[in-house]
Each structure stands twice: as structure tokens, then as C-alpha cells.
Amino acid sequence: MSGQTICIVDDDESVRESLGELLDAAGYSVQSFASAKQFLAGSAPSACSCLVTDVRMPDMDGIALQEELARRKTGFPVIVMTGHADVPLAVRAMRAGATDFIEKPFKPETLLTSVRQALISGARTQGPANPEIAERLGGLTAREREVMDLMVHGHPNKVIAQKLDISFRTVEVHRSRILAKMGAENVAELVRLVLSAPQHRA
């Protein structure tokens, strides 16, 4: 793991400390920043192997940070941390190029796994479009496509049920089938898959 530096951006000092200790114990070099502006102001972006950032911060949030990194063409993977209510923001960050998002509270191994996978795969935007994903999308029913489109835009099940005028339980069933058909374990992975399909590439 030598040479791999994980940068943490979070306005909560306790979060920075706990994540720093976790990643340091796993063998990574760690740099922590209290704000996105502080991270961008120095030389950290040029030394960063992977960025872990909170999505909701004062001054410059995770969305704006991701957009600025994309503008600079930094190339390193970005993992967004989010509270449950901020999932739509995290989805927006992924659509802007973030590699993954994880919901707080999360287990230490969840973050470590996400970091390991991000370092292996690199930034999502560098990967080629995957025609196999288009085939999986073609296997969804019309209703499943409707539900999936709302899912990948960050809408919770309750909102999806209201928008499509179906029951909450029906949404849960569709959600389960969609994840199974697409080969995704969670919404974050589903978003990655959908955005890698040729017709969804920017």
C-alpha cells in the first residue's frame, strides 16, 4: 500500500480523526482536511490516491467539490459519505463522477472495502462503457425501468410509490428484482452500472 494516500474531507473533527485512525491502521497514508476549499487550496489533490468526503459541508459541499475535481481532471476515485436523508445528493455526486457512496453510520470494513475497490478500479469516469449493462437494462420490464430511473436519481421508496401511484410494498418488490437483474448489491452499485451503459454516458 506504499505510496497510496487517502485524503479525508469532513467538517466534523471527530469523523476525520476516527477515519484517519482506521485508514492508518490499514496501512494507508492519510491527509485530513476540514473543508473542501482547504483540500483544494494546497498540493493535496496532486498527491491524493483516493478521496473520502462528506456530501454535506458548509461553504463547498461534496457535489461542488466533485464538480471542481472533474473540471480539473484529477482522475483519482472519490467516495462520498452521506446521511440517509442525503442519498439524493450522493447520487448527484456519482452522476458527476464520484466512484461510490456509503451511508452513515457504516461499519469500518464497509469503508475499507470501498477504498480498496476504488483504488483497484480507479475513477469511474475513466472506464469504458459496458454493453453488457445495456443488455441487463433490456431485461427490465417497463415498470421496473420507471422504478429504477427514480432510484438512481436518489428517490426513496416512499416517494417512488407516490410518484407511480403504487404501494410501498410493490416498490420494495420491484427494487429487489431490479437489483437482482442488474447484478447490483445496493443503490450505489446500481447507479454505477446504469451510468456505465452506453446510452447513459455523458
PyMOL CGO cylinders between C-alpha atoms (Angstrom):
from pymol import cmd
from pymol.cgo import CYLINDER

trace = [
    CYLINDER, 0.00, 0.00, 0.00, 3.05, 2.26, -0.03, 0.3, 1, 1, 1, 1, 1, 1,
    CYLINDER, 3.05, 2.26, -0.03, 2.52, 5.42, -2.00, 0.3, 1, 1, 1, 1, 1, 1,
    CYLINDER, 2.52, 5.42, -2.00, -1.26, 5.33, -1.60, 0.3, 1, 1, 1, 1, 1, 1,
    CYLINDER, -1.26, 5.33, -1.60, -2.57, 8.43, 0.14, 0.3, 1, 1, 1, 1, 1, 1,
    CYLINDER, -2.57, 8.43, 0.14, -6.19, 8.66, 1.23, 0.3, 1, 1, 1, 1, 1, 1,
    CYLINDER, -6.19, 8.66, 1.23, -7.48, 12.20, 1.66, 0.3, 1, 1, 1, 1, 1, 1,
    CYLINDER, -7.48, 12.20, 1.66, -10.39, 12.83, 4.02, 0.3, 1, 1, 1, 1, 1, 1,
    CYLINDER, -10.39, 12.83, 4.02, -12.58, 15.93, 3.74, 0.3, 1, 1, 1, 1, 1, 1,
    CYLINDER, -12.58, 15.93, 3.74, -15.14, 16.39, 6.52, 0.3, 1, 1, 1, 1, 1, 1,
    CYLINDER, -15.14, 16.39, 6.52, -16.04, 19.38, 8.67, 0.3, 1, 1, 1, 1, 1, 1,
    CYLINDER, -16.04, 19.38, 8.67, -16.54, 17.09, 11.71, 0.3, 1, 1, 1, 1, 1, 1,
    CYLINDER, -16.54, 17.09, 11.71, -13.22, 16.73, 13.52, 0.3, 1, 1, 1, 1, 1, 1,
    CYLINDER, -13.22, 16.73, 13.52, -14.25, 13.51, 15.29, 0.3, 1, 1, 1, 1, 1, 1,
    CYLINDER, -14.25, 13.51, 15.29, -15.09, 11.91, 11.94, 0.3, 1, 1, 1, 1, 1, 1,
    CYLINDER, -15.09, 11.91, 11.94, -11.74, 12.96, 10.49, 0.3, 1, 1, 1, 1, 1, 1,
    CYLINDER, -11.74, 12.96, 10.49, -9.92, 11.50, 13.47, 0.3, 1, 1, 1, 1, 1, 1,
    CYLINDER, -9.92, 11.50, 13.47, -11.78, 8.18, 13.53, 0.3, 1, 1, 1, 1, 1, 1,
    CYLINDER, -11.78, 8.18, 13.53, -11.48, 7.65, 9.77, 0.3, 1, 1, 1, 1, 1, 1,
    CYLINDER, -11.48, 7.65, 9.77, -7.84, 8.68, 9.86, 0.3, 1, 1, 1, 1, 1, 1,
    CYLINDER, -7.84, 8.68, 9.86, -7.06, 6.13, 12.56, 0.3, 1, 1, 1, 1, 1, 1,
    CYLINDER, -7.06, 6.13, 12.56, -8.95, 3.41, 10.67, 0.3, 1, 1, 1, 1, 1, 1,
    CYLINDER, -8.95, 3.41, 10.67, -7.17, 4.04, 7.38, 0.3, 1, 1, 1, 1, 1, 1,
    CYLINDER, -7.17, 4.04, 7.38, -3.78, 4.49, 9.04, 0.3, 1, 1, 1, 1, 1, 1,
    CYLINDER, -3.78, 4.49, 9.04, -4.20, 1.13, 10.80, 0.3, 1, 1, 1, 1, 1, 1,
    CYLINDER, -4.20, 1.13, 10.80, -4.99, -0.41, 7.41, 0.3, 1, 1, 1, 1, 1, 1,
    CYLINDER, -4.99, -0.41, 7.41, -1.63, 0.76, 6.09, 0.3, 1, 1, 1, 1, 1, 1,
    CYLINDER, -1.63, 0.76, 6.09, -2.56, 3.88, 4.13, 0.3, 1, 1, 1, 1, 1, 1,
    CYLINDER, -2.56, 3.88, 4.13, -1.03, 7.32, 4.36, 0.3, 1, 1, 1, 1, 1, 1,
    CYLINDER, -1.03, 7.32, 4.36, -3.74, 9.78, 5.42, 0.3, 1, 1, 1, 1, 1, 1,
    CYLINDER, -3.74, 9.78, 5.42, -4.26, 13.51, 4.95, 0.3, 1, 1, 1, 1, 1, 1,
    CYLINDER, -4.26, 13.51, 4.95, -7.30, 15.17, 6.56, 0.3, 1, 1, 1, 1, 1, 1,
    CYLINDER, -7.30, 15.17, 6.56, -9.00, 18.46, 5.74, 0.3, 1, 1, 1, 1, 1, 1,
    CYLINDER, -9.00, 18.46, 5.74, -11.77, 20.39, 7.49, 0.3, 1, 1, 1, 1, 1, 1,
    CYLINDER, -11.77, 20.39, 7.49, -13.22, 21.75, 4.25, 0.3, 1, 1, 1, 1, 1, 1,
    CYLINDER, -13.22, 21.75, 4.25, -13.26, 21.24, 0.50, 0.3, 1, 1, 1, 1, 1, 1,
    CYLINDER, -13.26, 21.24, 0.50, -11.64, 24.64, -0.01, 0.3, 1, 1, 1, 1, 1, 1,
    CYLINDER, -11.64, 24.64, -0.01, -8.79, 23.71, 2.32, 0.3, 1, 1, 1, 1, 1, 1,
    CYLINDER, -8.79, 23.71, 2.32, -8.25, 20.49, 0.36, 0.3, 1, 1, 1, 1, 1, 1,
    CYLINDER, -8.25, 20.49, 0.36, -8.24, 22.27, -3.00, 0.3, 1, 1, 1, 1, 1, 1,
    CYLINDER, -8.24, 22.27, -3.00, -6.04, 25.16, -1.86, 0.3, 1, 1, 1, 1, 1, 1,
    CYLINDER, -6.04, 25.16, -1.86, -2.91, 23.10, -1.25, 0.3, 1, 1, 1, 1, 1, 1,
    CYLINDER, -2.91, 23.10, -1.25, -0.94, 20.42, -3.08, 0.3, 1, 1, 1, 1, 1, 1,
    CYLINDER, -0.94, 20.42, -3.08, -3.10, 17.58, -1.71, 0.3, 1, 1, 1, 1, 1, 1,
    CYLINDER, -3.10, 17.58, -1.71, -5.01, 16.90, -4.96, 0.3, 1, 1, 1, 1, 1, 1,
    CYLINDER, -5.01, 16.90, -4.96, -1.76, 16.05, -6.76, 0.3, 1, 1, 1, 1, 1, 1,
    CYLINDER, -1.76, 16.05, -6.76, -0.75, 13.54, -4.06, 0.3, 1, 1, 1, 1, 1, 1,
    CYLINDER, -0.75, 13.54, -4.06, -4.19, 12.01, -3.48, 0.3, 1, 1, 1, 1, 1, 1,
    CYLINDER, -4.19, 12.01, -3.48, -4.79, 8.35, -4.44, 0.3, 1, 1, 1, 1, 1, 1,
    CYLINDER, -4.79, 8.35, -4.44, -8.41, 8.33, -3.25, 0.3, 1, 1, 1, 1, 1, 1,
    CYLINDER, -8.41, 8.33, -3.25, -10.67, 10.96, -1.70, 0.3, 1, 1, 1, 1, 1, 1,
    CYLINDER, -10.67, 10.96, -1.70, -13.25, 10.27, 1.01, 0.3, 1, 1, 1, 1, 1, 1,
    CYLINDER, -13.25, 10.27, 1.01, -15.57, 13.24, 1.51, 0.3, 1, 1, 1, 1, 1, 1,
    CYLINDER, -15.57, 13.24, 1.51, -18.77, 14.12, 3.30, 0.3, 1, 1, 1, 1, 1, 1,
    CYLINDER, -18.77, 14.12, 3.30, -21.54, 15.24, 0.95, 0.3, 1, 1, 1, 1, 1, 1,
    CYLINDER, -21.54, 15.24, 0.95, -22.97, 17.98, 3.17, 0.3, 1, 1, 1, 1, 1, 1,
    CYLINDER, -22.97, 17.98, 3.17, -20.49, 20.61, 4.34, 0.3, 1, 1, 1, 1, 1, 1,
    CYLINDER, -20.49, 20.61, 4.34, -20.55, 24.40, 4.76, 0.3, 1, 1, 1, 1, 1, 1,
    CYLINDER, -20.55, 24.40, 4.76, -19.13, 26.70, 2.07, 0.3, 1, 1, 1, 1, 1, 1,
    CYLINDER, -19.13, 26.70, 2.07, -18.45, 23.99, -0.53, 0.3, 1, 1, 1, 1, 1, 1,
    CYLINDER, -18.45, 23.99, -0.53, -20.35, 20.70, -0.37, 0.3, 1, 1, 1, 1, 1, 1,
    CYLINDER, -20.35, 20.70, -0.37, -19.41, 17.31, -1.78, 0.3, 1, 1, 1, 1, 1, 1,
    CYLINDER, -19.41, 17.31, -1.78, -21.26, 17.99, -5.05, 0.3, 1, 1, 1, 1, 1, 1,
    CYLINDER, -21.26, 17.99, -5.05, -19.36, 21.20, -5.76, 0.3, 1, 1, 1, 1, 1, 1,
    CYLINDER, -19.36, 21.20, -5.76, -16.10, 19.51, -4.77, 0.3, 1, 1, 1, 1, 1, 1,
    CYLINDER, -16.10, 19.51, -4.77, -16.72, 16.62, -7.16, 0.3, 1, 1, 1, 1, 1, 1,
    CYLINDER, -16.72, 16.62, -7.16, -17.59, 19.03, -9.97, 0.3, 1, 1, 1, 1, 1, 1,
    CYLINDER, -17.59, 19.03, -9.97, -14.40, 21.02, -9.37, 0.3, 1, 1, 1, 1, 1, 1,
    CYLINDER, -14.40, 21.02, -9.37, -12.31, 17.83, -9.36, 0.3, 1, 1, 1, 1, 1, 1,
    CYLINDER, -12.31, 17.83, -9.36, -13.93, 16.75, -12.62, 0.3, 1, 1, 1, 1, 1, 1,
    CYLINDER, -13.93, 16.75, -12.62, -13.14, 20.18, -14.10, 0.3, 1, 1, 1, 1, 1, 1,
    CYLINDER, -13.14, 20.18, -14.10, -9.51, 19.78, -13.04, 0.3, 1, 1, 1, 1, 1, 1,
    CYLINDER, -9.51, 19.78, -13.04, -9.44, 16.23, -14.47, 0.3, 1, 1, 1, 1, 1, 1,
    CYLINDER, -9.44, 16.23, -14.47, -7.72, 14.94, -11.33, 0.3, 1, 1, 1, 1, 1, 1,
    CYLINDER, -7.72, 14.94, -11.33, -8.53, 11.30, -12.14, 0.3, 1, 1, 1, 1, 1, 1,
    CYLINDER, -8.53, 11.30, -12.14, -8.44, 9.81, -8.62, 0.3, 1, 1, 1, 1, 1, 1,
    CYLINDER, -8.44, 9.81, -8.62, -11.55, 8.00, -7.30, 0.3, 1, 1, 1, 1, 1, 1,
    CYLINDER, -11.55, 8.00, -7.30, -13.93, 9.82, -4.95, 0.3, 1, 1, 1, 1, 1, 1,
    CYLINDER, -13.93, 9.82, -4.95, -16.03, 8.15, -2.24, 0.3, 1, 1, 1, 1, 1, 1,
    CYLINDER, -16.03, 8.15, -2.24, -18.91, 10.20, -0.85, 0.3, 1, 1, 1, 1, 1, 1,
    CYLINDER, -18.91, 10.20, -0.85, -20.21, 9.72, 2.70, 0.3, 1, 1, 1, 1, 1, 1,
    CYLINDER, -20.21, 9.72, 2.70, -23.85, 10.58, 3.27, 0.3, 1, 1, 1, 1, 1, 1,
    CYLINDER, -23.85, 10.58, 3.27, -26.57, 10.52, 5.88, 0.3, 1, 1, 1, 1, 1, 1,
    CYLINDER, -26.57, 10.52, 5.88, -29.74, 8.67, 4.85, 0.3, 1, 1, 1, 1, 1, 1,
    CYLINDER, -29.74, 8.67, 4.85, -31.59, 11.90, 4.07, 0.3, 1, 1, 1, 1, 1, 1,
    CYLINDER, -31.59, 11.90, 4.07, -28.77, 13.00, 1.76, 0.3, 1, 1, 1, 1, 1, 1,
    CYLINDER, -28.77, 13.00, 1.76, -28.82, 9.98, -0.57, 0.3, 1, 1, 1, 1, 1, 1,
    CYLINDER, -28.82, 9.98, -0.57, -30.18, 12.12, -3.46, 0.3, 1, 1, 1, 1, 1, 1,
    CYLINDER, -30.18, 12.12, -3.46, -27.14, 14.40, -3.07, 0.3, 1, 1, 1, 1, 1, 1,
    CYLINDER, -27.14, 14.40, -3.07, -24.82, 11.39, -3.10, 0.3, 1, 1, 1, 1, 1, 1,
    CYLINDER, -24.82, 11.39, -3.10, -26.47, 10.12, -6.28, 0.3, 1, 1, 1, 1, 1, 1,
    CYLINDER, -26.47, 10.12, -6.28, -25.91, 13.54, -7.84, 0.3, 1, 1, 1, 1, 1, 1,
    CYLINDER, -25.91, 13.54, -7.84, -22.25, 13.30, -6.86, 0.3, 1, 1, 1, 1, 1, 1,
    CYLINDER, -22.25, 13.30, -6.86, -21.97, 9.92, -8.56, 0.3, 1, 1, 1, 1, 1, 1,
    CYLINDER, -21.97, 9.92, -8.56, -23.61, 11.28, -11.68, 0.3, 1, 1, 1, 1, 1, 1,
    CYLINDER, -23.61, 11.28, -11.68, -20.93, 13.98, -11.58, 0.3, 1, 1, 1, 1, 1, 1,
    CYLINDER, -20.93, 13.98, -11.58, -18.23, 11.33, -11.47, 0.3, 1, 1, 1, 1, 1, 1,
    CYLINDER, -18.23, 11.33, -11.47, -17.87, 10.07, -7.88, 0.3, 1, 1, 1, 1, 1, 1,
    CYLINDER, -17.87, 10.07, -7.88, -16.91, 6.40, -7.62, 0.3, 1, 1, 1, 1, 1, 1,
    CYLINDER, -16.91, 6.40, -7.62, -19.07, 5.29, -4.70, 0.3, 1, 1, 1, 1, 1, 1,
    CYLINDER, -19.07, 5.29, -4.70, -21.20, 6.47, -1.81, 0.3, 1, 1, 1, 1, 1, 1,
    CYLINDER, -21.20, 6.47, -1.81, -21.69, 4.94, 1.61, 0.3, 1, 1, 1, 1, 1, 1,
    CYLINDER, -21.69, 4.94, 1.61, -24.41, 5.77, 4.11, 0.3, 1, 1, 1, 1, 1, 1,
    CYLINDER, -24.41, 5.77, 4.11, -23.65, 6.81, 7.68, 0.3, 1, 1, 1, 1, 1, 1,
    CYLINDER, -23.65, 6.81, 7.68, -23.40, 5.13, 10.06, 0.3, 1, 1, 1, 1, 1, 1,
    CYLINDER, -23.40, 5.13, 10.06, -21.28, 2.48, 8.38, 0.3, 1, 1, 1, 1, 1, 1,
    CYLINDER, -21.28, 2.48, 8.38, -19.06, -0.34, 9.60, 0.3, 1, 1, 1, 1, 1, 1,
    CYLINDER, -19.06, -0.34, 9.60, -15.29, 0.15, 9.35, 0.3, 1, 1, 1, 1, 1, 1,
    CYLINDER, -15.29, 0.15, 9.35, -15.00, -2.72, 6.88, 0.3, 1, 1, 1, 1, 1, 1,
    CYLINDER, -15.00, -2.72, 6.88, -17.55, -1.04, 4.60, 0.3, 1, 1, 1, 1, 1, 1,
    CYLINDER, -17.55, -1.04, 4.60, -15.27, 1.95, 4.15, 0.3, 1, 1, 1, 1, 1, 1,
    CYLINDER, -15.27, 1.95, 4.15, -12.12, -0.15, 3.80, 0.3, 1, 1, 1, 1, 1, 1,
    CYLINDER, -12.12, -0.15, 3.80, -13.77, -2.32, 1.14, 0.3, 1, 1, 1, 1, 1, 1,
    CYLINDER, -13.77, -2.32, 1.14, -14.95, 0.76, -0.74, 0.3, 1, 1, 1, 1, 1, 1,
    CYLINDER, -14.95, 0.76, -0.74, -11.46, 2.28, -0.64, 0.3, 1, 1, 1, 1, 1, 1,
    CYLINDER, -11.46, 2.28, -0.64, -9.81, -0.95, -1.79, 0.3, 1, 1, 1, 1, 1, 1,
    CYLINDER, -9.81, -0.95, -1.79, -12.23, -1.33, -4.69, 0.3, 1, 1, 1, 1, 1, 1,
    CYLINDER, -12.23, -1.33, -4.69, -11.85, 2.33, -5.65, 0.3, 1, 1, 1, 1, 1, 1,
    CYLINDER, -11.85, 2.33, -5.65, -8.06, 2.07, -5.72, 0.3, 1, 1, 1, 1, 1, 1,
    CYLINDER, -8.06, 2.07, -5.72, -8.25, -1.05, -7.90, 0.3, 1, 1, 1, 1, 1, 1,
    CYLINDER, -8.25, -1.05, -7.90, -10.81, 0.28, -10.36, 0.3, 1, 1, 1, 1, 1, 1,
    CYLINDER, -10.81, 0.28, -10.36, -9.70, 3.92, -10.40, 0.3, 1, 1, 1, 1, 1, 1,
    CYLINDER, -9.70, 3.92, -10.40, -12.05, 6.77, -11.21, 0.3, 1, 1, 1, 1, 1, 1,
    CYLINDER, -12.05, 6.77, -11.21, -15.30, 5.55, -12.73, 0.3, 1, 1, 1, 1, 1, 1,
    CYLINDER, -15.30, 5.55, -12.73, -15.23, 8.14, -15.45, 0.3, 1, 1, 1, 1, 1, 1,
    CYLINDER, -15.23, 8.14, -15.45, -12.07, 6.58, -16.87, 0.3, 1, 1, 1, 1, 1, 1,
    CYLINDER, -12.07, 6.58, -16.87, -13.74, 3.23, -17.50, 0.3, 1, 1, 1, 1, 1, 1,
    CYLINDER, -13.74, 3.23, -17.50, -15.19, 2.21, -20.86, 0.3, 1, 1, 1, 1, 1, 1,
    CYLINDER, -15.19, 2.21, -20.86, -18.92, 1.98, -21.48, 0.3, 1, 1, 1, 1, 1, 1,
    CYLINDER, -18.92, 1.98, -21.48, -20.12, -1.58, -20.84, 0.3, 1, 1, 1, 1, 1, 1,
    CYLINDER, -20.12, -1.58, -20.84, -22.50, -3.00, -23.47, 0.3, 1, 1, 1, 1, 1, 1,
    CYLINDER, -22.50, -3.00, -23.47, -23.33, -5.91, -21.13, 0.3, 1, 1, 1, 1, 1, 1,
    CYLINDER, -23.33, -5.91, -21.13, -25.07, -3.44, -18.82, 0.3, 1, 1, 1, 1, 1, 1,
    CYLINDER, -25.07, -3.44, -18.82, -27.29, -2.36, -21.71, 0.3, 1, 1, 1, 1, 1, 1,
    CYLINDER, -27.29, -2.36, -21.71, -28.35, -5.99, -22.08, 0.3, 1, 1, 1, 1, 1, 1,
    CYLINDER, -28.35, -5.99, -22.08, -29.27, -6.17, -18.39, 0.3, 1, 1, 1, 1, 1, 1,
    CYLINDER, -29.27, -6.17, -18.39, -31.25, -2.96, -18.72, 0.3, 1, 1, 1, 1, 1, 1,
    CYLINDER, -31.25, -2.96, -18.72, -33.08, -4.52, -21.65, 0.3, 1, 1, 1, 1, 1, 1,
    CYLINDER, -33.08, -4.52, -21.65, -34.20, -7.34, -19.37, 0.3, 1, 1, 1, 1, 1, 1,
    CYLINDER, -34.20, -7.34, -19.37, -36.17, -4.98, -17.12, 0.3, 1, 1, 1, 1, 1, 1,
    CYLINDER, -36.17, -4.98, -17.12, -39.91, -4.54, -17.52, 0.3, 1, 1, 1, 1, 1, 1,
    CYLINDER, -39.91, -4.54, -17.52, -41.31, -1.10, -18.34, 0.3, 1, 1, 1, 1, 1, 1,
    CYLINDER, -41.31, -1.10, -18.34, -42.42, -0.65, -14.72, 0.3, 1, 1, 1, 1, 1, 1,
    CYLINDER, -42.42, -0.65, -14.72, -39.03, -1.77, -13.40, 0.3, 1, 1, 1, 1, 1, 1,
    CYLINDER, -39.03, -1.77, -13.40, -37.37, 0.81, -15.64, 0.3, 1, 1, 1, 1, 1, 1,
    CYLINDER, -37.37, 0.81, -15.64, -39.64, 3.52, -14.19, 0.3, 1, 1, 1, 1, 1, 1,
    CYLINDER, -39.64, 3.52, -14.19, -38.77, 2.47, -10.64, 0.3, 1, 1, 1, 1, 1, 1,
    CYLINDER, -38.77, 2.47, -10.64, -35.07, 2.18, -11.46, 0.3, 1, 1, 1, 1, 1, 1,
    CYLINDER, -35.07, 2.18, -11.46, -34.93, 5.65, -13.01, 0.3, 1, 1, 1, 1, 1, 1,
    CYLINDER, -34.93, 5.65, -13.01, -36.35, 7.12, -9.81, 0.3, 1, 1, 1, 1, 1, 1,
    CYLINDER, -36.35, 7.12, -9.81, -33.98, 5.01, -7.68, 0.3, 1, 1, 1, 1, 1, 1,
    CYLINDER, -33.98, 5.01, -7.68, -30.87, 6.21, -9.48, 0.3, 1, 1, 1, 1, 1, 1,
    CYLINDER, -30.87, 6.21, -9.48, -32.00, 9.81, -9.03, 0.3, 1, 1, 1, 1, 1, 1,
    CYLINDER, -32.00, 9.81, -9.03, -31.98, 9.22, -5.28, 0.3, 1, 1, 1, 1, 1, 1,
    CYLINDER, -31.98, 9.22, -5.28, -35.71, 8.99, -4.55, 0.3, 1, 1, 1, 1, 1, 1,
    CYLINDER, -35.71, 8.99, -4.55, -36.62, 6.84, -1.52, 0.3, 1, 1, 1, 1, 1, 1,
    CYLINDER, -36.62, 6.84, -1.52, -39.20, 4.05, -1.81, 0.3, 1, 1, 1, 1, 1, 1,
    CYLINDER, -39.20, 4.05, -1.81, -41.98, 6.16, -0.27, 0.3, 1, 1, 1, 1, 1, 1,
    CYLINDER, -41.98, 6.16, -0.27, -41.56, 8.90, -2.88, 0.3, 1, 1, 1, 1, 1, 1,
    CYLINDER, -41.56, 8.90, -2.88, -41.35, 6.36, -5.70, 0.3, 1, 1, 1, 1, 1, 1,
    CYLINDER, -41.35, 6.36, -5.70, -44.62, 4.81, -4.52, 0.3, 1, 1, 1, 1, 1, 1,
    CYLINDER, -44.62, 4.81, -4.52, -46.31, 8.22, -4.54, 0.3, 1, 1, 1, 1, 1, 1,
    CYLINDER, -46.31, 8.22, -4.54, -44.97, 9.22, -7.95, 0.3, 1, 1, 1, 1, 1, 1,
    CYLINDER, -44.97, 9.22, -7.95, -46.00, 5.96, -9.62, 0.3, 1, 1, 1, 1, 1, 1,
    CYLINDER, -46.00, 5.96, -9.62, -49.22, 5.56, -7.59, 0.3, 1, 1, 1, 1, 1, 1,
    CYLINDER, -49.22, 5.56, -7.59, -48.28, 2.09, -6.37, 0.3, 1, 1, 1, 1, 1, 1,
    CYLINDER, -48.28, 2.09, -6.37, -47.92, 0.63, -2.88, 0.3, 1, 1, 1, 1, 1, 1,
    CYLINDER, -47.92, 0.63, -2.88, -44.75, 0.87, -0.81, 0.3, 1, 1, 1, 1, 1, 1,
    CYLINDER, -44.75, 0.87, -0.81, -44.56, -2.93, -0.76, 0.3, 1, 1, 1, 1, 1, 1,
    CYLINDER, -44.56, -2.93, -0.76, -44.77, -3.07, -4.56, 0.3, 1, 1, 1, 1, 1, 1,
    CYLINDER, -44.77, -3.07, -4.56, -41.86, -0.67, -4.80, 0.3, 1, 1, 1, 1, 1, 1,
    CYLINDER, -41.86, -0.67, -4.80, -39.84, -2.90, -2.47, 0.3, 1, 1, 1, 1, 1, 1,
    CYLINDER, -39.84, -2.90, -2.47, -40.57, -5.92, -4.69, 0.3, 1, 1, 1, 1, 1, 1,
    CYLINDER, -40.57, -5.92, -4.69, -39.56, -4.01, -7.83, 0.3, 1, 1, 1, 1, 1, 1,
    CYLINDER, -39.56, -4.01, -7.83, -36.44, -2.70, -6.10, 0.3, 1, 1, 1, 1, 1, 1,
    CYLINDER, -36.44, -2.70, -6.10, -35.38, -6.23, -5.14, 0.3, 1, 1, 1, 1, 1, 1,
    CYLINDER, -35.38, -6.23, -5.14, -35.94, -7.56, -8.65, 0.3, 1, 1, 1, 1, 1, 1,
    CYLINDER, -35.94, -7.56, -8.65, -34.12, -4.63, -10.25, 0.3, 1, 1, 1, 1, 1, 1,
    CYLINDER, -34.12, -4.63, -10.25, -31.02, -5.12, -8.09, 0.3, 1, 1, 1, 1, 1, 1,
    CYLINDER, -31.02, -5.12, -8.09, -31.07, -8.87, -8.83, 0.3, 1, 1, 1, 1, 1, 1,
    CYLINDER, -31.07, -8.87, -8.83, -31.48, -8.44, -12.59, 0.3, 1, 1, 1, 1, 1, 1,
    CYLINDER, -31.48, -8.44, -12.59, -28.80, -5.76, -12.75, 0.3, 1, 1, 1, 1, 1, 1,
    CYLINDER, -28.80, -5.76, -12.75, -26.40, -7.71, -10.55, 0.3, 1, 1, 1, 1, 1, 1,
    CYLINDER, -26.40, -7.71, -10.55, -26.11, -4.86, -8.04, 0.3, 1, 1, 1, 1, 1, 1,
    CYLINDER, -26.11, -4.86, -8.04, -25.90, -5.23, -4.28, 0.3, 1, 1, 1, 1, 1, 1,
    CYLINDER, -25.90, -5.23, -4.28, -27.15, -1.73, -3.47, 0.3, 1, 1, 1, 1, 1, 1,
    CYLINDER, -27.15, -1.73, -3.47, -28.26, 1.57, -4.99, 0.3, 1, 1, 1, 1, 1, 1,
    CYLINDER, -28.26, 1.57, -4.99, -24.70, 2.92, -5.18, 0.3, 1, 1, 1, 1, 1, 1,
    CYLINDER, -24.70, 2.92, -5.18, -23.65, -0.03, -7.33, 0.3, 1, 1, 1, 1, 1, 1,
    CYLINDER, -23.65, -0.03, -7.33, -26.83, 0.29, -9.40, 0.3, 1, 1, 1, 1, 1, 1,
    CYLINDER, -26.83, 0.29, -9.40, -26.02, 3.93, -10.15, 0.3, 1, 1, 1, 1, 1, 1,
    CYLINDER, -26.02, 3.93, -10.15, -22.51, 2.96, -11.26, 0.3, 1, 1, 1, 1, 1, 1,
    CYLINDER, -22.51, 2.96, -11.26, -23.88, 0.26, -13.55, 0.3, 1, 1, 1, 1, 1, 1,
    CYLINDER, -23.88, 0.26, -13.55, -26.55, 2.49, -15.10, 0.3, 1, 1, 1, 1, 1, 1,
    CYLINDER, -26.55, 2.49, -15.10, -24.09, 5.31, -15.73, 0.3, 1, 1, 1, 1, 1, 1,
    CYLINDER, -24.09, 5.31, -15.73, -21.67, 2.88, -17.41, 0.3, 1, 1, 1, 1, 1, 1,
    CYLINDER, -21.67, 2.88, -17.41, -24.26, 1.84, -20.01, 0.3, 1, 1, 1, 1, 1, 1,
    CYLINDER, -24.26, 1.84, -20.01, -23.63, 3.40, -23.46, 0.3, 1, 1, 1, 1, 1, 1,
    CYLINDER, -23.63, 3.40, -23.46, -26.92, 5.31, -23.61, 0.3, 1, 1, 1, 1, 1, 1,
    CYLINDER, -26.92, 5.31, -23.61, -26.28, 6.85, -20.19, 0.3, 1, 1, 1, 1, 1, 1,
    CYLINDER, -26.28, 6.85, -20.19, -22.74, 8.05, -20.83, 0.3, 1, 1, 1, 1, 1, 1,
    CYLINDER, -22.74, 8.05, -20.83, -22.29, 11.80, -20.71, 0.3, 1, 1, 1, 1, 1, 1,
]
cmd.load_cgo(trace, "trace")
